[in-house]
Amino acid sequence: MAKSKTSARRKRSPHARPRPTGPDVAAGTPRGRGGERRRRAPRPIVRHVVVAVLAVILIWVFWASRPRWDGTMRLWKAVGDAAFGLLVITLALGPLARLARPTARLLVWRRQLGIWFALMALLHGVLVVHGWARWGLRRFLGYEVIPQLGREARLEPGFGLANLIGLMALVFALLLAATSSDWALRRLGAGWKWLHHSALFVFYLSLLHAGYFLFLHYTASFHKQVPPPDWFRVPFAALGVTVVGLQAAAFVKTTAGRVARATA
């Protein structure tokens, strides 16, 4: 009889930790009772410091890899590429945890990675608006003064659109970062999960924004001096395909598991 009661209590135990399902950019998995303590995960402040150092290292690597570029453009490009790197890592952790269970312990880093991605994206945007657009909306949209014409003209039709796409991605990234807390999780309830599924939307917008500047904008043109070809083109494409492939593989595995359980 005692054994039967013990088994019943185990079946009724509500404390099993759910598996993460969302691809949230700036939020970690909700904490269970002592789950992080048992895994000896670093404290949140330590994770923030580690990710901040990683962001600085990425910025330095990208900055040092383009010595012949104009100094201002070199800096904002390095910051933008570093932000994209953090975004890729953030979105890769979720599907990796579903494909290889030992990597699930890394999910606790997702919140800090997402927040620092948003901060780096914000810094990138400020540098571009200050250094290139000079806080002017028309210049931000691609209009420039042409001395030969004596007026403004839009020389790069895709420039303004790419900037608007980047701005939209930044707004969503900042919204995700602002709601990346346990307090926001409790307040928003089910809406929090819906909101943080938009992380993939941010990713695809970032692909379009960065892809334009990597493959289209800095190409031969009659009205501007083109910088040397950007070495980051191939790695950028590879990272994009990797994230999409991981998401697809994790989806297939999760769906197959649900079908198998339903038919068992």
C-alpha positions in Angstrom: 0.0 0.0 0.0 2.8 2.4 0.9 4.5 1.7 -2.4 1.3 2.3 -4.3 0.8 5.7 -2.6 4.4 6.7 -3.4 3.9 5.8 -7.1 0.7 7.8 -7.2 2.5 10.9 -5.8 5.2 10.6 -8.4 2.7 10.5 -11.2 1.0 13.6 -9.8 4.2 15.5 -9.4 3.8 18.8 -11.3 7.5 19.8 -11.1 8.8 18.2 -14.2 10.6 20.9 -16.2 9.1 21.5 -19.7 11.3 21.4 -22.7 11.9 24.8 -24.4 10.0 25.3 -27.6 10.3 28.9 -28.6 13.2 30.5 -30.6 13.2 33.6 -28.4 16.0 36.0 -29.1 16.5 37.7 -25.8 15.0 35.4 -23.3 16.2 32.2 -21.5 14.2 29.2 -20.5 11.9 29.8 -17.5 13.6 28.5 -14.4 12.4 25.4 -12.6 12.9 24.6 -8.9 16.7 24.7 -8.5 17.3 23.6 -12.1 20.1 26.1 -12.7 21.6 25.5 -9.3 21.9 21.8 -10.0 23.7 22.4 -13.2 25.9 25.0 -11.6 25.2 27.6 -14.3 27.0 30.9 -13.9 25.1 33.8 -12.3 23.2 36.1 -14.7 25.7 39.0 -14.1 28.6 36.6 -15.0 26.8 35.6 -18.2 26.3 39.2 -19.1 30.0 40.0 -18.6 31.1 36.9 -20.6 28.7 37.8 -23.5 29.8 41.4 -23.4 33.4 40.4 -23.7 32.5 38.1 -26.6 30.8 41.0 -28.3 33.9 43.2 -28.0 36.1 40.4 -29.3 33.8 40.0 -32.4 33.8 43.7 -33.0 37.6 43.8 -32.8 37.9 40.8 -35.2 35.7 42.3 -37.8 37.3 45.8 -37.4 40.8 44.4 -37.7 39.9 42.3 -40.8 39.1 45.4 -42.9 42.2 47.7 -42.6 41.7 49.4 -46.0 38.1 50.5 -45.3 37.2 54.1 -44.3 37.4 54.3 -40.5 33.8 55.3 -39.8 32.3 52.7 -42.1 34.7 50.1 -40.8 33.4 50.6 -37.3 29.7 50.5 -37.9 30.2 47.5 -40.2 32.2 45.7 -37.5 29.5 46.4 -34.9 26.7 45.2 -37.2 28.5 42.0 -38.1 29.2 41.3 -34.4 25.5 41.8 -33.7 24.6 39.3 -36.4 27.1 36.8 -34.9 25.3 37.0 -31.5 22.0 36.6 -33.2 23.1 33.4 -35.0 24.4 31.9 -31.7 21.2 32.8 -29.9 18.9 31.2 -32.5 21.2 28.1 -32.9 20.9 27.1 -29.2 17.2 26.3 -29.3 17.3 23.7 -32.1 20.6 22.4 -30.9 19.0 21.6 -27.6 16.3 19.5 -29.3 18.8 17.8 -31.6 21.5 17.0 -29.0 20.2 16.9 -25.5 23.6 17.6 -23.8 23.6 21.1 -25.4 20.4 22.0 -23.5 22.5 23.3 -20.6 23.6 26.1 -22.9 20.0 27.5 -23.1 20.5 29.5 -20.0 22.8 31.8 -22.0 20.1 32.6 -24.5 18.7 35.6 -22.6 22.0 37.4 -22.3 23.0 36.6 -25.9 19.8 38.1 -27.1 20.0 41.2 -25.0 23.5 41.9 -26.2 22.5 41.3 -29.7 19.9 44.0 -29.3 22.4 46.4 -27.7 24.9 45.8 -30.5 22.2 46.3 -33.2 21.2 49.6 -31.5 24.8 50.8 -31.5 25.2 49.8 -35.1 22.0 51.8 -36.0 23.2 54.9 -34.0 26.6 54.8 -35.7 25.0 54.6 -39.2 22.5 57.4 -38.5 25.2 59.6 -37.0 28.0 58.8 -39.3 26.2 58.4 -42.6 22.6 59.8 -42.5 23.7 62.6 -40.2 20.4 62.4 -38.4 18.6 63.2 -41.7 15.6 61.2 -42.8 16.0 61.8 -46.5 19.7 60.8 -46.4 18.7 57.7 -44.4 16.4 56.8 -47.2 19.1 57.2 -49.9 18.8 60.7 -51.1 22.0 62.7 -51.8 22.8 66.1 -53.1 24.1 65.8 -56.7 26.2 68.9 -57.6 25.8 68.3 -61.3 22.0 68.4 -60.9 21.9 71.1 -58.3 19.4 69.1 -56.2 18.8 65.9 -54.3 18.4 62.6 -56.0 17.9 59.0 -55.0 21.0 57.2 -56.4 20.5 53.8 -54.6 16.9 52.7 -54.6 17.6 49.7 -52.4 19.5 51.7 -49.8 16.5 53.3 -48.2 14.5 50.0 -48.2 17.4 48.1 -46.7 17.7 50.7 -43.9 13.9 50.5 -43.2 14.2 46.7 -43.0 17.1 47.1 -40.6 15.1 49.6 -38.5 12.2 47.3 -38.3 14.4 44.4 -37.1 15.9 46.8 -34.5 12.5 47.8 -33.1 11.5 44.1 -32.7 14.9 43.2 -31.2 14.6 46.0 -28.6 11.1 44.9 -27.8 12.3 41.4 -27.2 15.2 42.6 -25.1 12.9 44.8 -23.0 10.6 41.8 -22.2 13.5 39.4 -21.5 13.0 39.0 -17.7 11.1 36.7 -15.4 8.9 39.7 -14.5 7.8 40.2 -18.1 7.3 36.4 -18.4 4.9 36.5 -15.5 3.1 39.6 -16.6 2.6 38.7 -20.3 1.7 35.0 -19.7 1.0 33.2 -23.0 1.6 36.4 -24.9 5.2 36.3 -23.9 5.8 33.1 -25.8 4.0 34.5 -28.9 6.1 37.7 -28.8 9.4 35.8 -28.5 8.6 33.6 -31.4 9.1 36.7 -33.5 12.8 36.2 -33.0 12.9 34.3 -36.3 11.2 37.3 -37.9 14.1 39.5 -36.7 16.6 37.0 -38.1 15.0 37.0 -41.6 14.8 40.8 -41.6 18.5 40.9 -40.6 19.4 38.5 -43.5 17.7 40.9 -45.9 19.2 44.0 -44.4 22.8 42.7 -44.2 22.5 40.7 -47.5 21.8 43.9 -49.4 24.9 45.7 -48.1 27.1 42.6 -48.5 26.1 41.6 -52.1 24.4 44.6 -53.8 25.3 48.0 -52.4 29.0 47.9 -52.4 29.4 46.9 -56.0 30.7 48.8 -59.1 28.9 52.1 -59.5 29.5 55.2 -61.6 29.0 57.7 -58.7 31.0 56.2 -55.8 34.3 54.6 -54.9 33.7 50.9 -54.0 35.6 49.4 -51.1 37.4 46.1 -51.4 35.2 43.0 -51.6 33.9 42.0 -48.2 35.3 38.7 -47.0 32.2 38.1 -44.8 30.0 37.3 -47.7 30.6 33.5 -47.7 30.5 33.1 -43.9 27.4 35.2 -43.7 25.6 33.0 -46.2 26.9 29.8 -44.5 25.7 31.1 -41.1 22.2 31.9 -42.5 21.9 28.5 -44.1 23.1 26.8 -40.8 20.4 28.5 -38.7 17.7 27.7 -41.1 18.9 24.1 -41.4 19.0 23.6 -37.6 15.5 25.0 -37.2 14.2 22.7 -39.9 16.0 19.7 -38.5 14.7 20.4 -35.0 11.1 20.8 -36.4 11.3 17.5 -38.2 12.6 15.7 -35.2 10.0 17.2 -32.9 7.1 16.5 -35.3 8.3 12.9 -35.8 8.4 12.4 -32.1 4.9 13.7 -31.6 3.6 11.5 -34.4 5.3 8.4 -32.9 3.8 9.1 -29.5 0.4 9.6 -31.0 0.4 6.3 -32.9 2.1 4.3 -30.0 
